[in-house]
Amino acid sequence: MRVKVDTERCISCGLCEEMLPEVFKVEEKGASVLLPLIEEEDRKAVVWGLLEDCPGEALTVEGEEPRIIPFYVARPERR
């Protein structure tokens, strides 16, 4: 699976980086992808969940859906 971020749509909320800091890096101008090719099924499932949860709808993927069922990704509460 390949993942891309549309920096024009990204609002820099940080959700993707919180969930997968090894894949995404968020800066003021938007998120960037550190690991564009994702092969691990657990990471694929998280990215698939982020597709639904990204408030800017900035994420796109190319490739097959994960073999494991994606879970709902909720933003952790800040303390």
PDB file of N, CA, C and O in Angstrom:
ATOM      1  N   MET A   1       0.841  -1.163   0.000  1.00  0.00           N
ATOM      2  CA  MET A   1       0.000   0.000   0.000  1.00  0.00           C
ATOM      3  C   MET A   1       0.894   1.237   0.000  1.00  0.00           C
ATOM      4  O   MET A   1       1.866   1.319   0.752  1.00  0.00           O
ATOM      5  N   ARG A   2       0.550   2.190  -0.852  1.00  0.00           N
ATOM      6  CA  ARG A   2       1.247   3.480  -0.867  1.00  0.00           C
ATOM      7  C   ARG A   2       0.313   4.536  -0.304  1.00  0.00           C
ATOM      8  O   ARG A   2      -0.875   4.563  -0.626  1.00  0.00           O
ATOM      9  N   VAL A   3       0.853   5.401   0.534  1.00  0.00           N
ATOM     10  CA  VAL A   3       0.049   6.455   1.146  1.00  0.00           C
ATOM     11  C   VAL A   3       0.592   7.816   0.733  1.00  0.00           C
ATOM     12  O   VAL A   3       1.802   8.023   0.646  1.00  0.00           O
ATOM     13  N   LYS A   4      -0.333   8.740   0.479  1.00  0.00           N
ATOM     14  CA  LYS A   4       0.035  10.101   0.094  1.00  0.00           C
ATOM     15  C   LYS A   4      -0.772  11.091   0.920  1.00  0.00           C
ATOM     16  O   LYS A   4      -1.882  10.792   1.360  1.00  0.00           O
ATOM     17  N   VAL A   5      -0.195  12.280   1.126  1.00  0.00           N
ATOM     18  CA  VAL A   5      -0.882  13.365   1.817  1.00  0.00           C
ATOM     19  C   VAL A   5      -1.012  14.540   0.859  1.00  0.00           C
ATOM     20  O   VAL A   5      -0.032  14.964   0.247  1.00  0.00           O
ATOM     21  N   ASP A   6      -2.216  15.058   0.734  1.00  0.00           N
ATOM     22  CA  ASP A   6      -2.463  16.263  -0.053  1.00  0.00           C
ATOM     23  C   ASP A   6      -2.222  17.454   0.870  1.00  0.00           C
ATOM     24  O   ASP A   6      -3.061  17.763   1.716  1.00  0.00           O
ATOM     25  N   THR A   7      -1.090  18.118   0.713  1.00  0.00           N
ATOM     26  CA  THR A   7      -0.728  19.219   1.618  1.00  0.00           C
ATOM     27  C   THR A   7      -1.661  20.416   1.476  1.00  0.00           C
ATOM     28  O   THR A   7      -1.730  21.253   2.377  1.00  0.00           O
ATOM     29  N   GLU A   8      -2.374  20.509   0.365  1.00  0.00           N
ATOM     30  CA  GLU A   8      -3.354  21.593   0.198  1.00  0.00           C
ATOM     31  C   GLU A   8      -4.582  21.363   1.079  1.00  0.00           C
ATOM     32  O   GLU A   8      -5.219  22.319   1.520  1.00  0.00           O
ATOM     33  N   ARG A   9      -4.909  20.109   1.331  1.00  0.00           N
ATOM     34  CA  ARG A   9      -6.093  19.776   2.141  1.00  0.00           C
ATOM     35  C   ARG A   9      -5.755  19.558   3.612  1.00  0.00           C
ATOM     36  O   ARG A   9      -6.619  19.712   4.475  1.00  0.00           O
ATOM     37  N   CYS A  10      -4.509  19.203   3.903  1.00  0.00           N
ATOM     38  CA  CYS A  10      -4.097  18.903   5.276  1.00  0.00           C
ATOM     39  C   CYS A  10      -4.230  20.148   6.150  1.00  0.00           C
ATOM     40  O   CYS A  10      -3.778  21.229   5.772  1.00  0.00           O
ATOM     41  N   ILE A  11      -4.858  19.990   7.332  1.00  0.00           N
ATOM     42  CA  ILE A  11      -5.022  21.114   8.257  1.00  0.00           C
ATOM     43  C   ILE A  11      -4.037  21.034   9.429  1.00  0.00           C
ATOM     44  O   ILE A  11      -4.160  21.791  10.392  1.00  0.00           O
ATOM     45  N   SER A  12      -3.073  20.134   9.355  1.00  0.00           N
ATOM     46  CA  SER A  12      -2.023  19.972  10.373  1.00  0.00           C
ATOM     47  C   SER A  12      -2.584  19.674  11.761  1.00  0.00           C
ATOM     48  O   SER A  12      -2.072  20.184  12.758  1.00  0.00           O
ATOM     49  N   CYS A  13      -3.628  18.856  11.833  1.00  0.00           N
ATOM     50  CA  CYS A  13      -4.228  18.528  13.132  1.00  0.00           C
ATOM     51  C   CYS A  13      -3.352  17.583  13.950  1.00  0.00           C
ATOM     52  O   CYS A  13      -3.426  17.586  15.179  1.00  0.00           O
ATOM     53  N   GLY A  14      -2.525  16.777  13.289  1.00  0.00           N
ATOM     54  CA  GLY A  14      -1.614  15.884  13.988  1.00  0.00           C
ATOM     55  C   GLY A  14      -2.141  14.491  14.262  1.00  0.00           C
ATOM     56  O   GLY A  14      -1.424  13.675  14.842  1.00  0.00           O
ATOM     57  N   LEU A  15      -3.373  14.189  13.864  1.00  0.00           N
ATOM     58  CA  LEU A  15      -3.943  12.870  14.135  1.00  0.00           C
ATOM     59  C   LEU A  15      -3.108  11.753  13.522  1.00  0.00           C
ATOM     60  O   LEU A  15      -2.826  10.754  14.182  1.00  0.00           O
ATOM     61  N   CYS A  16      -2.716  11.916  12.273  1.00  0.00           N
ATOM     62  CA  CYS A  16      -1.946  10.861  11.605  1.00  0.00           C
ATOM     63  C   CYS A  16      -0.601  10.635  12.295  1.00  0.00           C
ATOM     64  O   CYS A  16      -0.173   9.492  12.458  1.00  0.00           O
ATOM     65  N   GLU A  17       0.063  11.714  12.702  1.00  0.00           N
ATOM     66  CA  GLU A  17       1.355  11.584  13.377  1.00  0.00           C
ATOM     67  C   GLU A  17       1.196  10.951  14.758  1.00  0.00           C
ATOM     68  O   GLU A  17       2.057  10.183  15.186  1.00  0.00           O
ATOM     69  N   GLU A  18       0.102  11.266  15.461  1.00  0.00           N
ATOM     70  CA  GLU A  18      -0.142  10.642  16.767  1.00  0.00           C
ATOM     71  C   GLU A  18      -0.329   9.139  16.632  1.00  0.00           C
ATOM     72  O   GLU A  18       0.143   8.370  17.469  1.00  0.00           O
ATOM     73  N   MET A  19      -1.021   8.722  15.573  1.00  0.00           N
ATOM     74  CA  MET A  19      -1.311   7.304  15.396  1.00  0.00           C
ATOM     75  C   MET A  19      -0.139   6.529  14.800  1.00  0.00           C
ATOM     76  O   MET A  19       0.095   5.378  15.168  1.00  0.00           O
ATOM     77  N   LEU A  20       0.600   7.151  13.881  1.00  0.00           N
ATOM     78  CA  LEU A  20       1.724   6.483  13.218  1.00  0.00           C
ATOM     79  C   LEU A  20       2.890   7.457  13.048  1.00  0.00           C
ATOM     80  O   LEU A  20       3.139   7.928  11.939  1.00  0.00           O
ATOM     81  N   PRO A  21       3.607   7.764  14.132  1.00  0.00           N
ATOM     82  CA  PRO A  21       4.712   8.725  14.022  1.00  0.00           C
ATOM     83  C   PRO A  21       5.857   8.240  13.146  1.00  0.00           C
ATOM     84  O   PRO A  21       6.654   9.049  12.670  1.00  0.00           O
ATOM     85  N   GLU A  22       5.950   6.941  12.928  1.00  0.00           N
ATOM     86  CA  GLU A  22       6.999   6.422  12.052  1.00  0.00           C
ATOM     87  C   GLU A  22       6.631   6.580  10.573  1.00  0.00           C
ATOM     88  O   GLU A  22       7.480   6.398   9.701  1.00  0.00           O
ATOM     89  N   VAL A  23       5.376   6.915  10.290  1.00  0.00           N
ATOM     90  CA  VAL A  23       4.906   7.068   8.913  1.00  0.00           C
ATOM     91  C   VAL A  23       4.672   8.537   8.551  1.00  0.00           C
ATOM     92  O   VAL A  23       4.990   8.957   7.438  1.00  0.00           O
ATOM     93  N   PHE A  24       4.116   9.325   9.488  1.00  0.00           N
ATOM     94  CA  PHE A  24       3.735  10.707   9.197  1.00  0.00           C
ATOM     95  C   PHE A  24       4.499  11.711  10.053  1.00  0.00           C
ATOM     96  O   PHE A  24       4.829  11.435  11.207  1.00  0.00           O
ATOM     97  N   LYS A  25       4.771  12.862   9.484  1.00  0.00           N
ATOM     98  CA  LYS A  25       5.379  13.991  10.188  1.00  0.00           C
ATOM     99  C   LYS A  25       4.528  15.216   9.869  1.00  0.00           C
ATOM    100  O   LYS A  25       4.318  15.541   8.700  1.00  0.00           O
ATOM    101  N   VAL A  26       4.036  15.902  10.912  1.00  0.00           N
ATOM    102  CA  VAL A  26       3.181  17.066  10.713  1.00  0.00           C
ATOM    103  C   VAL A  26       3.949  18.334  11.045  1.00  0.00           C
ATOM    104  O   VAL A  26       4.599  18.436  12.085  1.00  0.00           O
ATOM    105  N   GLU A  27       3.858  19.291  10.144  1.00  0.00           N
ATOM    106  CA  GLU A  27       4.467  20.604  10.334  1.00  0.00           C
ATOM    107  C   GLU A  27       3.402  21.655  10.057  1.00  0.00           C
ATOM    108  O   GLU A  27       2.269  21.309   9.725  1.00  0.00           O
ATOM    109  N   GLU A  28       3.745  22.922  10.187  1.00  0.00           N
ATOM    110  CA  GLU A  28       2.777  23.998   9.965  1.00  0.00           C
ATOM    111  C   GLU A  28       2.151  23.950   8.577  1.00  0.00           C
ATOM    112  O   GLU A  28       0.962  24.224   8.418  1.00  0.00           O
ATOM    113  N   LYS A  29       2.941  23.607   7.588  1.00  0.00           N
ATOM    114  CA  LYS A  29       2.443  23.609   6.204  1.00  0.00           C
ATOM    115  C   LYS A  29       1.688  22.342   5.839  1.00  0.00           C
ATOM    116  O   LYS A  29       1.206  22.214   4.714  1.00  0.00           O
ATOM    117  N   GLY A  30       1.578  21.412   6.764  1.00  0.00           N
ATOM    118  CA  GLY A  30       0.855  20.171   6.510  1.00  0.00           C
ATOM    119  C   GLY A  30       1.691  18.955   6.858  1.00  0.00           C
ATOM    120  O   GLY A  30       2.824  19.065   7.326  1.00  0.00           O
ATOM    121  N   ALA A  31       1.111  17.809   6.621  1.00  0.00           N
ATOM    122  CA  ALA A  31       1.784  16.550   6.932  1.00  0.00           C
ATOM    123  C   ALA A  31       2.614  16.089   5.742  1.00  0.00           C
ATOM    124  O   ALA A  31       2.329  16.416   4.590  1.00  0.00           O
ATOM    125  N   SER A  32       3.637  15.327   6.058  1.00  0.00           N
ATOM    126  CA  SER A  32       4.414  14.672   5.018  1.00  0.00           C
ATOM    127  C   SER A  32       4.517  13.197   5.379  1.00  0.00           C
ATOM    128  O   SER A  32       4.320  12.810   6.531  1.00  0.00           O
ATOM    129  N   VAL A  33       4.824  12.394   4.392  1.00  0.00           N
ATOM    130  CA  VAL A  33       4.907  10.952   4.584  1.00  0.00           C
ATOM    131  C   VAL A  33       6.373  10.563   4.675  1.00  0.00           C
ATOM    132  O   VAL A  33       7.150  10.801   3.750  1.00  0.00           O
ATOM    133  N   LEU A  34       6.742   9.964   5.798  1.00  0.00           N
ATOM    134  CA  LEU A  34       8.116   9.508   6.002  1.00  0.00           C
ATOM    135  C   LEU A  34       8.327   8.108   5.430  1.00  0.00           C
ATOM    136  O   LEU A  34       9.432   7.761   5.013  1.00  0.00           O
ATOM    137  N   LEU A  35       7.274   7.318   5.413  1.00  0.00           N
ATOM    138  CA  LEU A  35       7.335   5.926   4.960  1.00  0.00           C
ATOM    139  C   LEU A  35       6.196   5.708   3.959  1.00  0.00           C
ATOM    140  O   LEU A  35       5.129   5.226   4.339  1.00  0.00           O
ATOM    141  N   PRO A  36       6.411   6.059   2.673  1.00  0.00           N
ATOM    142  CA  PRO A  36       5.306   6.015   1.710  1.00  0.00           C
ATOM    143  C   PRO A  36       4.809   4.614   1.355  1.00  0.00           C
ATOM    144  O   PRO A  36       3.640   4.447   1.009  1.00  0.00           O
ATOM    145  N   LEU A  37       5.675   3.610   1.436  1.00  0.00           N
ATOM    146  CA  LEU A  37       5.272   2.244   1.106  1.00  0.00           C
ATOM    147  C   LEU A  37       5.086   1.469   2.404  1.00  0.00           C
ATOM    148  O   LEU A  37       6.039   1.255   3.153  1.00  0.00           O
ATOM    149  N   ILE A  38       3.863   1.057   2.660  1.00  0.00           N
ATOM    150  CA  ILE A  38       3.545   0.359   3.904  1.00  0.00           C
ATOM    151  C   ILE A  38       3.252  -1.096   3.581  1.00  0.00           C
ATOM    152  O   ILE A  38       2.371  -1.402   2.777  1.00  0.00           O
ATOM    153  N   GLU A  39       3.993  -1.983   4.212  1.00  0.00           N
ATOM    154  CA  GLU A  39       3.846  -3.408   3.945  1.00  0.00           C
ATOM    155  C   GLU A  39       3.252  -4.173   5.120  1.00  0.00           C
ATOM    156  O   GLU A  39       2.674  -5.241   4.919  1.00  0.00           O
ATOM    157  N   GLU A  40       3.378  -3.658   6.337  1.00  0.00           N
ATOM    158  CA  GLU A  40       2.890  -4.354   7.521  1.00  0.00           C
ATOM    159  C   GLU A  40       1.376  -4.209   7.615  1.00  0.00           C
ATOM    160  O   GLU A  40       0.843  -3.107   7.488  1.00  0.00           O
ATOM    161  N   GLU A  41       0.686  -5.329   7.838  1.00  0.00           N
ATOM    162  CA  GLU A  41      -0.778  -5.330   7.870  1.00  0.00           C
ATOM    163  C   GLU A  41      -1.334  -4.460   8.989  1.00  0.00           C
ATOM    164  O   GLU A  41      -2.363  -3.809   8.803  1.00  0.00           O
ATOM    165  N   ASP A  42      -0.676  -4.432  10.154  1.00  0.00           N
ATOM    166  CA  ASP A  42      -1.204  -3.609  11.242  1.00  0.00           C
ATOM    167  C   ASP A  42      -1.123  -2.123  10.900  1.00  0.00           C
ATOM    168  O   ASP A  42      -2.047  -1.371  11.209  1.00  0.00           O
ATOM    169  N   ARG A  43      -0.048  -1.696  10.275  1.00  0.00           N
ATOM    170  CA  ARG A  43       0.063  -0.298   9.849  1.00  0.00           C
ATOM    171  C   ARG A  43      -0.952   0.017   8.754  1.00  0.00           C
ATOM    172  O   ARG A  43      -1.546   1.095   8.743  1.00  0.00           O
ATOM    173  N   LYS A  44      -1.146  -0.919   7.840  1.00  0.00           N
ATOM    174  CA  LYS A  44      -2.145  -0.714   6.785  1.00  0.00           C
ATOM    175  C   LYS A  44      -3.527  -0.481   7.392  1.00  0.00           C
ATOM    176  O   LYS A  44      -4.268   0.388   6.933  1.00  0.00           O
ATOM    177  N   ALA A  45      -3.873  -1.249   8.416  1.00  0.00           N
ATOM    178  CA  ALA A  45      -5.184  -1.112   9.056  1.00  0.00           C
ATOM    179  C   ALA A  45      -5.339   0.261   9.699  1.00  0.00           C
ATOM    180  O   ALA A  45      -6.407   0.868   9.616  1.00  0.00           O
ATOM    181  N   VAL A  46      -4.283   0.754  10.338  1.00  0.00           N
ATOM    182  CA  VAL A  46      -4.348   2.079  10.963  1.00  0.00           C
ATOM    183  C   VAL A  46      -4.505   3.156   9.893  1.00  0.00           C
ATOM    184  O   VAL A  46      -5.322   4.065  10.043  1.00  0.00           O
ATOM    185  N   VAL A  47      -3.727   3.061   8.814  1.00  0.00           N
ATOM    186  CA  VAL A  47      -3.846   4.036   7.722  1.00  0.00           C
ATOM    187  C   VAL A  47      -5.257   3.990   7.147  1.00  0.00           C
ATOM    188  O   VAL A  47      -5.839   5.038   6.868  1.00  0.00           O
ATOM    189  N   TRP A  48      -5.813   2.801   6.967  1.00  0.00           N
ATOM    190  CA  TRP A  48      -7.157   2.668   6.421  1.00  0.00           C
ATOM    191  C   TRP A  48      -8.169   3.368   7.333  1.00  0.00           C
ATOM    192  O   TRP A  48      -9.093   4.024   6.852  1.00  0.00           O
ATOM    193  N   GLY A  49      -7.991   3.227   8.645  1.00  0.00           N
ATOM    194  CA  GLY A  49      -8.861   3.925   9.588  1.00  0.00           C
ATOM    195  C   GLY A  49      -8.686   5.430   9.521  1.00  0.00           C
ATOM    196  O   GLY A  49      -9.656   6.178   9.644  1.00  0.00           O
ATOM    197  N   LEU A  50      -7.447   5.877   9.324  1.00  0.00           N
ATOM    198  CA  LEU A  50      -7.181   7.311   9.221  1.00  0.00           C
ATOM    199  C   LEU A  50      -7.825   7.931   7.983  1.00  0.00           C
ATOM    200  O   LEU A  50      -8.143   9.120   7.988  1.00  0.00           O
ATOM    201  N   LEU A  51      -8.020   7.154   6.937  1.00  0.00           N
ATOM    202  CA  LEU A  51      -8.702   7.668   5.742  1.00  0.00           C
ATOM    203  C   LEU A  51     -10.071   8.228   6.105  1.00  0.00           C
ATOM    204  O   LEU A  51     -10.486   9.259   5.574  1.00  0.00           O
ATOM    205  N   GLU A  52     -10.763   7.555   7.000  1.00  0.00           N
ATOM    206  CA  GLU A  52     -12.092   7.991   7.428  1.00  0.00           C
ATOM    207  C   GLU A  52     -12.027   9.134   8.433  1.00  0.00           C
ATOM    208  O   GLU A  52     -12.914   9.987   8.459  1.00  0.00           O
ATOM    209  N   ASP A  53     -10.991   9.158   9.257  1.00  0.00           N
ATOM    210  CA  ASP A  53     -10.932  10.103  10.370  1.00  0.00           C
ATOM    211  C   ASP A  53     -10.196  11.398  10.079  1.00  0.00           C
ATOM    212  O   ASP A  53     -10.313  12.348  10.853  1.00  0.00           O
ATOM    213  N   CYS A  54      -9.451  11.469   9.002  1.00  0.00           N
ATOM    214  CA  CYS A  54      -8.692  12.680   8.681  1.00  0.00           C
ATOM    215  C   CYS A  54      -9.677  13.831   8.451  1.00  0.00           C
ATOM    216  O   CYS A  54     -10.468  13.778   7.509  1.00  0.00           O
ATOM    217  N   PRO A  55      -9.644  14.879   9.301  1.00  0.00           N
ATOM    218  CA  PRO A  55     -10.620  15.962   9.161  1.00  0.00           C
ATOM    219  C   PRO A  55     -10.480  16.750   7.861  1.00  0.00           C
ATOM    220  O   PRO A  55     -11.460  17.324   7.386  1.00  0.00           O
ATOM    221  N   GLY A  56      -9.302  16.788   7.287  1.00  0.00           N
ATOM    222  CA  GLY A  56      -9.107  17.492   6.025  1.00  0.00           C
ATOM    223  C   GLY A  56      -9.281  16.608   4.805  1.00  0.00           C
ATOM    224  O   GLY A  56      -9.173  17.070   3.669  1.00  0.00           O
ATOM    225  N   GLU A  57      -9.554  15.318   5.052  1.00  0.00           N
ATOM    226  CA  GLU A  57      -9.655  14.326   3.976  1.00  0.00           C
ATOM    227  C   GLU A  57      -8.445  14.417   3.050  1.00  0.00           C
ATOM    228  O   GLU A  57      -8.573  14.410   1.826  1.00  0.00           O
ATOM    229  N   ALA A  58      -7.267  14.502   3.670  1.00  0.00           N
ATOM    230  CA  ALA A  58      -6.026  14.741   2.932  1.00  0.00           C
ATOM    231  C   ALA A  58      -5.268  13.471   2.569  1.00  0.00           C
ATOM    232  O   ALA A  58      -4.303  13.533   1.808  1.00  0.00           O
ATOM    233  N   LEU A  59      -5.679  12.328   3.092  1.00  0.00           N
ATOM    234  CA  LEU A  59      -4.945  11.085   2.852  1.00  0.00           C
ATOM    235  C   LEU A  59      -5.554  10.289   1.708  1.00  0.00           C
ATOM    236  O   LEU A  59      -6.775  10.190   1.580  1.00  0.00           O
ATOM    237  N   THR A  60      -4.689   9.728   0.884  1.00  0.00           N
ATOM    238  CA  THR A  60      -5.115   8.788  -0.148  1.00  0.00           C
ATOM    239  C   THR A  60      -4.168   7.599  -0.125  1.00  0.00           C
ATOM    240  O   THR A  60      -3.002   7.722   0.251  1.00  0.00           O
ATOM    241  N   VAL A  61      -4.681   6.456  -0.529  1.00  0.00           N
ATOM    242  CA  VAL A  61      -3.850   5.255  -0.600  1.00  0.00           C
ATOM    243  C   VAL A  61      -4.020   4.600  -1.957  1.00  0.00           C
ATOM    244  O   VAL A  61      -5.059   4.722  -2.607  1.00  0.00           O
ATOM    245  N   GLU A  62      -2.982   3.909  -2.360  1.00  0.00           N
ATOM    246  CA  GLU A  62      -3.004   3.088  -3.566  1.00  0.00           C
ATOM    247  C   GLU A  62      -2.644   1.681  -3.134  1.00  0.00           C
ATOM    248  O   GLU A  62      -1.698   1.480  -2.372  1.00  0.00           O
ATOM    249  N   GLY A  63      -3.383   0.726  -3.612  1.00  0.00           N
ATOM    250  CA  GLY A  63      -3.081  -0.656  -3.270  1.00  0.00           C
ATOM    251  C   GLY A  63      -4.262  -1.333  -2.608  1.00  0.00           C
ATOM    252  O   GLY A  63      -5.353  -0.772  -2.504  1.00  0.00           O
ATOM    253  N   GLU A  64      -4.016  -2.544  -2.168  1.00  0.00           N
ATOM    254  CA  GLU A  64      -5.065  -3.374  -1.594  1.00  0.00           C
ATOM    255  C   GLU A  64      -5.446  -2.919  -0.198  1.00  0.00           C
ATOM    256  O   GLU A  64      -4.652  -2.319   0.527  1.00  0.00           O
ATOM    257  N   GLU A  65      -6.697  -3.226   0.159  1.00  0.00           N
ATOM    258  CA  GLU A  65      -7.145  -3.008   1.527  1.00  0.00           C
ATOM    259  C   GLU A  65      -6.371  -3.961   2.439  1.00  0.00           C
ATOM    260  O   GLU A  65      -5.890  -5.001   1.990  1.00  0.00           O
ATOM    261  N   PRO A  66      -6.252  -3.606   3.712  1.00  0.00           N
ATOM    262  CA  PRO A  66      -5.556  -4.512   4.634  1.00  0.00           C
ATOM    263  C   PRO A  66      -6.328  -5.816   4.802  1.00  0.00           C
ATOM    264  O   PRO A  66      -7.549  -5.852   4.646  1.00  0.00           O
ATOM    265  N   ARG A  67      -5.613  -6.871   5.116  1.00  0.00           N
ATOM    266  CA  ARG A  67      -6.245  -8.171   5.334  1.00  0.00           C
ATOM    267  C   ARG A  67      -6.903  -8.259   6.695  1.00  0.00           C
ATOM    268  O   ARG A  67      -7.779  -9.097   6.910  1.00  0.00           O
ATOM    269  N   ILE A  68      -6.491  -7.404   7.614  1.00  0.00           N
ATOM    270  CA  ILE A  68      -7.143  -7.383   8.918  1.00  0.00           C
ATOM    271  C   ILE A  68      -8.143  -6.232   8.930  1.00  0.00           C
ATOM    272  O   ILE A  68      -7.977  -5.244   8.215  1.00  0.00           O
ATOM    273  N   ILE A  69      -9.165  -6.367   9.739  1.00  0.00           N
ATOM    274  CA  ILE A  69     -10.227  -5.367   9.771  1.00  0.00           C
ATOM    275  C   ILE A  69      -9.716  -4.106  10.452  1.00  0.00           C
ATOM    276  O   ILE A  69      -9.211  -4.167  11.572  1.00  0.00           O
ATOM    277  N   PRO A  70      -9.845  -2.959   9.780  1.00  0.00           N
ATOM    278  CA  PRO A  70      -9.415  -1.721  10.418  1.00  0.00           C
ATOM    279  C   PRO A  70     -10.327  -1.384  11.588  1.00  0.00           C
ATOM    280  O   PRO A  70     -11.525  -1.666  11.559  1.00  0.00           O
ATOM    281  N   PHE A  71      -9.760  -0.792  12.591  1.00  0.00           N
ATOM    282  CA  PHE A  71     -10.535  -0.392  13.756  1.00  0.00           C
ATOM    283  C   PHE A  71     -10.778   1.108  13.693  1.00  0.00           C
ATOM    284  O   PHE A  71     -10.111   1.824  12.947  1.00  0.00           O
ATOM    285  N   TYR A  72     -11.726   1.569  14.472  1.00  0.00           N
ATOM    286  CA  TYR A  72     -12.020   2.997  14.510  1.00  0.00           C
ATOM    287  C   TYR A  72     -10.872   3.705  15.202  1.00  0.00           C
ATOM    288  O   TYR A  72     -10.454   3.306  16.289  1.00  0.00           O
ATOM    289  N   VAL A  73     -10.370   4.740  14.586  1.00  0.00           N
ATOM    290  CA  VAL A  73      -9.267   5.511  15.144  1.00  0.00           C
ATOM    291  C   VAL A  73      -9.855   6.728  15.836  1.00  0.00           C
ATOM    292  O   VAL A  73     -10.516   7.552  15.204  1.00  0.00           O
ATOM    293  N   ALA A  74      -9.616   6.839  17.125  1.00  0.00           N
ATOM    294  CA  ALA A  74     -10.091   7.999  17.883  1.00  0.00           C
ATOM    295  C   ALA A  74      -8.898   8.790  18.379  1.00  0.00           C
ATOM    296  O   ALA A  74      -7.889   8.219  18.792  1.00  0.00           O
ATOM    297  N   ARG A  75      -9.017  10.069  18.337  1.00  0.00           N
ATOM    298  CA  ARG A  75      -7.943  10.936  18.807  1.00  0.00           C
ATOM    299  C   ARG A  75      -7.830  10.794  20.321  1.00  0.00           C
ATOM    300  O   ARG A  75      -8.827  10.948  21.027  1.00  0.00           O
ATOM    301  N   PRO A  76      -6.637  10.504  20.830  1.00  0.00           N
ATOM    302  CA  PRO A  76      -6.463  10.385  22.276  1.00  0.00           C
ATOM    303  C   PRO A  76      -6.695  11.728  22.959  1.00  0.00           C
ATOM    304  O   PRO A  76      -6.395  12.787  22.408  1.00  0.00           O
ATOM    305  N   GLU A  77      -7.237  11.657  24.170  1.00  0.00           N
ATOM    306  CA  GLU A  77      -7.447  12.886  24.934  1.00  0.00           C
ATOM    307  C   GLU A  77      -6.109  13.426  25.409  1.00  0.00           C
ATOM    308  O   GLU A  77      -5.219  12.672  25.800  1.00  0.00           O
ATOM    309  N   ARG A  78      -5.988  14.719  25.367  1.00  0.00           N
ATOM    310  CA  ARG A  78      -4.762  15.355  25.868  1.00  0.00           C
ATOM    311  C   ARG A  78      -4.931  15.628  27.353  1.00  0.00           C
ATOM    312  O   ARG A  78      -6.010  16.011  27.805  1.00  0.00           O
ATOM    313  N   ARG A  79      -3.877  15.431  28.092  1.00  0.00           N
ATOM    314  CA  ARG A  79      -3.926  15.672  29.544  1.00  0.00           C
ATOM    315  C   ARG A  79      -3.188  16.914  29.891  1.00  0.00           C
ATOM    316  O   ARG A  79      -3.116  17.283  31.064  1.00  0.00           O
TER     317      ARG A  79
END
